[in-house]
Amino acid sequence: MIALARSPAWDSRVPLSPGDIAARAVDSLRLEVETYPKPGLVSHVDRGSHADMDAGTFRASAMALLPSFADLARAGATGAGMSALRRIGIKAEAAMREATGGVNTHRGAIFGLGLLSAAAGALGACRLRPGALGRHVSERYGEAILAGPVLLHAPGAAARRRYGIGGAPAEAAAGFPTLYWVGLPALRRARHLRPGDEEAARVETCFALIAQLEDTNLLHRGGEAGYAFARASAAGFLSGGGVARDDWRARAVAIHRAFVARHLSPGGSADLLAMTLFVDGLEAA
């Protein structure tokens, strides 16, 4: 049974171990998949726009990544550079594909959440100041991220080249501005709108991210038209009241089905939702 508490409690005076940081990273991935409705995305309710994966695939993948996130936190604590983190990331992707039968469930999360895990290891993760994790990633790894190898045949890289956007590398190198300026404010605002309903808060956060993030997954699957439709739909949900409305779930489900009909999947926003949950559990509001 997956615990869906906001985040495990710990004594804020005692640093988290690499294992503790990894457990929080995996819990963030689990919370992401246990959120419905997320437009076009896999959840515990349905497969979204994906025929080759379901919630079970994501759960297996998340568990397989636990040792790698611990290794990344440990590497961050010892001051390892980006080349060392990349080596761990390659092993993490291999573990993911072994657990999923070759399906790419969490490649983007391995990158982003992996960097944040390394930052948490470096900083000790003792109830950090707001912005600390993103700032560390940018300052310690930003240049190396942008100078890193480009996977020419990866869908995200192809979309970045075609449409001239920075995508996940630029987001990480800048310290995850969309996470801090969009994701966290949406999550914390929604908790006031729907006290005690953490799933509603995660749904609101997902819509806010879709409306603002330059998501290469959307561009890859839907082109410019699909990308524009997705962002406008998410923005319309929020401007129409979001989860503050009594009928929010029905409205969100309708948008989810419209995404599925168009085969749209905002995978970058799903990754950033998990990352937002991770940061929310480690940094003070």
HUJO-V297920 format. One record per residue. N is the residue number from 0. RES is the residue in one small letter. OMEGA is omega in whole degrees, -180 to 180 (NA if undefined). NEAR is the number of other C-alpha atoms within 10 Angstrom. Layout:
# HUJO-V297920
n=N res=RES omega=OMEGA near=NEAR
n=N res=RES omega=OMEGA near=NEAR
This chain:
# HUJO-V297920
n=0 res=m omega=-178 near=3
n=1 res=i omega=178 near=9
n=2 res=a omega=-177 near=10
n=3 res=l omega=175 near=14
n=4 res=a omega=-178 near=10
n=5 res=r omega=174 near=16
n=6 res=s omega=-179 near=16
n=7 res=p omega=180 near=12
n=8 res=a omega=172 near=8
n=9 res=w omega=178 near=12
n=10 res=d omega=-174 near=9
n=11 res=s omega=178 near=12
n=12 res=r omega=-175 near=9
n=13 res=v omega=179 near=11
n=14 res=p omega=176 near=17
n=15 res=l omega=175 near=21
n=16 res=s omega=174 near=17
n=17 res=p omega=177 near=26
n=18 res=g omega=178 near=18
n=19 res=d omega=179 near=19
n=20 res=i omega=179 near=27
n=21 res=a omega=179 near=28
n=22 res=a omega=179 near=20
n=23 res=r omega=177 near=22
n=24 res=a omega=179 near=28
n=25 res=v omega=178 near=24
n=26 res=d omega=178 near=25
n=27 res=s omega=177 near=27
n=28 res=l omega=179 near=26
n=29 res=r omega=179 near=24
n=30 res=l omega=178 near=23
n=31 res=e omega=-177 near=28
n=32 res=v omega=179 near=23
n=33 res=e omega=180 near=21
n=34 res=t omega=180 near=20
n=35 res=y omega=-1 near=22
n=36 res=p omega=171 near=30
n=37 res=k omega=-171 near=29
n=38 res=p omega=175 near=30
n=39 res=g omega=-172 near=27
n=40 res=l omega=177 near=26
n=41 res=v omega=175 near=29
n=42 res=s omega=177 near=22
n=43 res=h omega=-179 near=18
n=44 res=v omega=-179 near=13
n=45 res=d omega=-176 near=15
n=46 res=r omega=-176 near=16
n=47 res=g omega=-178 near=24
n=48 res=s omega=-173 near=21
n=49 res=h omega=178 near=15
n=50 res=a omega=-172 near=8
n=51 res=d omega=-179 near=12
n=52 res=m omega=176 near=18
n=53 res=d omega=-177 near=19
n=54 res=a omega=179 near=17
n=55 res=g omega=177 near=14
n=56 res=t omega=-179 near=18
n=57 res=f omega=179 near=26
n=58 res=r omega=179 near=22
n=59 res=a omega=179 near=16
n=60 res=s omega=-179 near=27
n=61 res=a omega=-180 near=25
n=62 res=m omega=-180 near=17
n=63 res=a omega=-177 near=21
n=64 res=l omega=-176 near=26
n=65 res=l omega=-180 near=21
n=66 res=p omega=-179 near=19
n=67 res=s omega=177 near=23
n=68 res=f omega=176 near=30
n=69 res=a omega=178 near=23
n=70 res=d omega=179 near=23
n=71 res=l omega=177 near=33
n=72 res=a omega=179 near=31
n=73 res=r omega=179 near=23
n=74 res=a omega=177 near=22
n=75 res=g omega=-179 near=28
n=76 res=a omega=-180 near=19
n=77 res=t omega=177 near=12
n=78 res=g omega=-179 near=14
n=79 res=a omega=179 near=16
n=80 res=g omega=-175 near=13
n=81 res=m omega=-180 near=19
n=82 res=s omega=177 near=13
n=83 res=a omega=179 near=13
n=84 res=l omega=179 near=21
n=85 res=r omega=179 near=18
n=86 res=r omega=177 near=11
n=87 res=i omega=179 near=20
n=88 res=g omega=178 near=22
n=89 res=i omega=176 near=15
n=90 res=k omega=179 near=13
n=91 res=a omega=179 near=26
n=92 res=e omega=177 near=23
n=93 res=a omega=178 near=15
n=94 res=a omega=177 near=20
n=95 res=m omega=-177 near=26
n=96 res=r omega=176 near=17
n=97 res=e omega=-179 near=14
n=98 res=a omega=-174 near=19
n=99 res=t omega=-177 near=20
n=100 res=g omega=177 near=12
n=101 res=g omega=-178 near=12
n=102 res=v omega=177 near=16
n=103 res=n omega=178 near=16
n=104 res=t omega=-167 near=24
n=105 res=h omega=-178 near=22
n=106 res=r omega=179 near=18
n=107 res=g omega=179 near=20
n=108 res=a omega=176 near=22
n=109 res=i omega=180 near=26
n=110 res=f omega=-174 near=21
n=111 res=g omega=-179 near=22
n=112 res=l omega=176 near=28
n=113 res=g omega=177 near=28
n=114 res=l omega=179 near=27
n=115 res=l omega=176 near=29
n=116 res=s omega=177 near=34
n=117 res=a omega=178 near=30
n=118 res=a omega=179 near=28
n=119 res=a omega=177 near=32
n=120 res=g omega=-179 near=29
n=121 res=a omega=-174 near=21
n=122 res=l omega=178 near=19
n=123 res=g omega=176 near=19
n=124 res=a omega=176 near=26
n=125 res=c omega=-177 near=17
n=126 res=r omega=-170 near=21
n=127 res=l omega=175 near=18
n=128 res=r omega=179 near=12
n=129 res=p omega=177 near=15
n=130 res=g omega=-172 near=17
n=131 res=a omega=-176 near=20
n=132 res=l omega=179 near=25
n=133 res=g omega=179 near=24
n=134 res=r omega=179 near=19
n=135 res=h omega=179 near=20
n=136 res=v omega=-178 near=25
n=137 res=s omega=-176 near=21
n=138 res=e omega=-176 near=12
n=139 res=r omega=-170 near=18
n=140 res=y omega=-171 near=21
n=141 res=g omega=-178 near=21
n=142 res=e omega=-179 near=14
n=143 res=a omega=177 near=15
n=144 res=i omega=-177 near=20
n=145 res=l omega=-180 near=15
n=146 res=a omega=-174 near=9
n=147 res=g omega=-180 near=13
n=148 res=p omega=178 near=8
n=149 res=v omega=178 near=11
n=150 res=l omega=-169 near=10
n=151 res=l omega=-175 near=10
n=152 res=h omega=178 near=8
n=153 res=a omega=-178 near=9
n=154 res=p omega=-179 near=14
n=155 res=g omega=179 near=22
n=156 res=a omega=179 near=20
n=157 res=a omega=179 near=17
n=158 res=a omega=179 near=21
n=159 res=r omega=180 near=20
n=160 res=r omega=-175 near=12
n=161 res=r omega=-173 near=11
n=162 res=y omega=174 near=13
n=163 res=g omega=177 near=9
n=164 res=i omega=-174 near=14
n=165 res=g omega=179 near=19
n=166 res=g omega=-174 near=19
n=167 res=a omega=179 near=25
n=168 res=p omega=180 near=22
n=169 res=a omega=178 near=16
n=170 res=e omega=-179 near=19
n=171 res=a omega=-178 near=26
n=172 res=a omega=179 near=23
n=173 res=a omega=179 near=20
n=174 res=g omega=178 near=23
n=175 res=f omega=-179 near=25
n=176 res=p omega=-180 near=17
n=177 res=t omega=176 near=20
n=178 res=l omega=-174 near=26
n=179 res=y omega=-175 near=17
n=180 res=w omega=-178 near=12
n=181 res=v omega=-173 near=19
n=182 res=g omega=-178 near=31
n=183 res=l omega=177 near=22
n=184 res=p omega=180 near=15
n=185 res=a omega=-180 near=22
n=186 res=l omega=-176 near=23
n=187 res=r omega=175 near=16
n=188 res=r omega=-178 near=15
n=189 res=a omega=177 near=23
n=190 res=r omega=176 near=18
n=191 res=h omega=179 near=12
n=192 res=l omega=-178 near=15
n=193 res=r omega=-177 near=15
n=194 res=p omega=177 near=11
n=195 res=g omega=-179 near=11
n=196 res=d omega=-177 near=12
n=197 res=e omega=179 near=18
n=198 res=e omega=178 near=20
n=199 res=a omega=179 near=24
n=200 res=a omega=179 near=23
n=201 res=r omega=177 near=29
n=202 res=v omega=179 near=26
n=203 res=e omega=180 near=28
n=204 res=t omega=179 near=32
n=205 res=c omega=179 near=30
n=206 res=f omega=180 near=29
n=207 res=a omega=179 near=26
n=208 res=l omega=179 near=28
n=209 res=i omega=-177 near=30
n=210 res=a omega=-172 near=24
n=211 res=q omega=-172 near=17
n=212 res=l omega=170 near=21
n=213 res=e omega=-170 near=22
n=214 res=d omega=-178 near=26
n=215 res=t omega=176 near=27
n=216 res=n omega=178 near=22
n=217 res=l omega=179 near=28
n=218 res=l omega=180 near=25
n=219 res=h omega=-175 near=22
n=220 res=r omega=-173 near=17
n=221 res=g omega=-176 near=20
n=222 res=g omega=-177 near=15
n=223 res=e omega=-179 near=13
n=224 res=a omega=179 near=10
n=225 res=g omega=178 near=19
n=226 res=y omega=-180 near=24
n=227 res=a omega=179 near=14
n=228 res=f omega=-178 near=18
n=229 res=a omega=-178 near=28
n=230 res=r omega=180 near=21
n=231 res=a omega=179 near=15
n=232 res=s omega=179 near=21
n=233 res=a omega=179 near=24
n=234 res=a omega=178 near=18
n=235 res=g omega=176 near=15
n=236 res=f omega=-178 near=19
n=237 res=l omega=-179 near=18
n=238 res=s omega=177 near=9
n=239 res=g omega=176 near=13
n=240 res=g omega=179 near=12
n=241 res=g omega=-177 near=26
n=242 res=v omega=176 near=23
n=243 res=a omega=-180 near=15
n=244 res=r omega=180 near=12
n=245 res=d omega=-179 near=10
n=246 res=d omega=-174 near=11
n=247 res=w omega=-176 near=18
n=248 res=r omega=179 near=16
n=249 res=a omega=178 near=11
n=250 res=r omega=180 near=16
n=251 res=a omega=178 near=23
n=252 res=v omega=180 near=16
n=253 res=a omega=178 near=13
n=254 res=i omega=176 near=21
n=255 res=h omega=-179 near=24
n=256 res=r omega=177 near=18
n=257 res=a omega=176 near=17
n=258 res=f omega=-179 near=24
n=259 res=v omega=179 near=18
n=260 res=a omega=180 near=12
n=261 res=r omega=179 near=15
n=262 res=h omega=180 near=17
n=263 res=l omega=178 near=28
n=264 res=s omega=-179 near=31
n=265 res=p omega=-176 near=30
n=266 res=g omega=178 near=23
n=267 res=g omega=178 near=22
n=268 res=s omega=176 near=30
n=269 res=a omega=177 near=27
n=270 res=d omega=-177 near=24
n=271 res=l omega=174 near=26
n=272 res=l omega=178 near=29
n=273 res=a omega=180 near=27
n=274 res=m omega=177 near=25
n=275 res=t omega=179 near=27
n=276 res=l omega=179 near=25
n=277 res=f omega=-179 near=23
n=278 res=v omega=180 near=28
n=279 res=d omega=-179 near=21
n=280 res=g omega=-174 near=19
n=281 res=l omega=-178 near=22
n=282 res=e omega=177 near=17
n=283 res=a omega=-180 near=13
n=284 res=a omega=NA near=13
